[in-house]
Amino acid sequence: MSKWISQNTWRLLVVGALIALLGLAVACGDDDDDDGDDAGETTAPAGTTAPAGTGDGGDGEALKIGLLAPYTGGLASFGPQFENAVKLAVDQINAAGGVNGQDVELVTGDEGESADSAIAEATRLVDTEGVSAIIGAAGSTRALAVAESVTGPKGILQITPSATSPALTPANDSDFLFRTPISDAAQGIVLAQLVEDEGYTSVCTMYVNNAYGQGLTQNFEAAFSGTVTAQIPHPESGTTFVSELNQCVADSPQALVAISYPKGQAEVYLREAIEQSIITEFVFVDGTKDGATFKTLGWETFDGMKGTAPSALETDNGAAFDADYEAAYGEGYSVPFIRESYDAALLIALAAQAAGSTDGAAMRDALRDLAGSPGDPYGPGAEGVAGALAALEAGDDIDYQGASGIVEFDDNGDILIGAIEVWHVDAAAAAAAPDDVSKGLITDEVYKVDLEAATVELIP
């Protein structure tokens, strides 16, 4: 990117984001009423790999992890790939001898499309399946609802690999909610810089009407030096969004920033926008970074268009994980937050090993000591996992350096140092590998964002 954000501007933006949190934290419950018309949907698990357990967390009990992921709804394309990453971590852990001498067990559940469905499925995972920790939910509104209604009250460790709304920071979660990606306080700023570097001085935003969409559109607007002509919310699912599109473009913006999920949302309104010539210029984010969507709508239509998404800081570790993932599944991943999902699973296992227990509070209290100094460094992969588990069994300190980057948690369970990437749609690359939709999404630049120090810097 050609421009840099000054320290003073950063501080003002951080203050603005914190002020916006107050409104977001209150609004989250009401927002889900807007998208809760699917609350009656079946929330049966996508599949399980273990029988029910007691889940009381006593010493000597095998660690059972619940994966609460989206297998239906707007993020349905994310769920199977999240599961792949978590299974890869579990396989590597068990190959190294497991946690506290026992194999880790994995149970999956579908978070659905509403807070109600996520709460119901999380409750099943805890009360019926007996899990000691939950990875998920993927959506910010659903992750927040689970933390405040299930994992917090029941004392269950929860790590979400993809919920980026700033509304999660002040959650009433009894300190059981953590996340591996940096919050959208960071992505909003890099997104604003991208839009400016693309030469757009006026844009509108279409955003999914939940904590994720609200948080990102507000942080983007606060950072953007141009004009945001309109910020138009849309429900979590629909068959048409022509009305919202027309509202978005009413004041003739140069581009539309698409802050949505793929299925039943962006895939619908991007098609309508193009086919009806409502608007043809777009900027994307992590929620709309979905190779399957671009393949369905036509790579050529969006060729060269750009977006932002959380990315990885530790490039060597990230590359090693990517190679392991492709070797295990025969192709790369095509949605964001896959490295973060792997890290979430591994951190839960390492916390249980460090605590010598599967008790939620014991694992939570051990979690913050797994990254940073003092400690010997261990990364992802079979060798790193085995080394980290052995070191913890011996009572040594470790510094886990994740596939996704630095995983040091603050008092709120947030990551304050992370990376945001700029990516683009590449039709030629997609055509060269038609069976692997991940190949059509090319990373251009990666920026290290430090929310505490209020700095942004390009990673070479």
Secondary structure, DSSP 8 states (H G I E B T S, - for coil): ------HHHHHHHHHHHHHHHHHHHHHHHHHHHHTGGGTTS----S-BSS--------TT---EEEEEE-SSSTTTTTHHHHHHHHHHHHHHHHHTT-BTTB--EEEEEE-TTSHHHHHHHHHIIIIIS--SEEEE-SSHHHHHHHIIIIIHHHT-EEEESS---GGGTT--STT-EEESSB-HHHHHHHHHHHHHHTT-SEEEEEEESSHHHHHHHHHHHHH-SSEEEEEEEE-S--S--HHHHHHHTTT--SEEEEES-IIIIIHHHHHHHHHTTS---EEE-STT--HHHHHHH-GGGGTT-EEEEEE-S-HHHHHHHHHHHHHHHSS---SS-HHHHHHHHHHHHHHHHHHTS--HHHHHHHHTTSSSSSSEEE-SSHHHHHHHHHHHHTT--EEEB-SSSB--B-TTS-BSEEEEEEEEE-HHHHHHSTT-GGGGEEEEEEEEEETTTTEEEE--
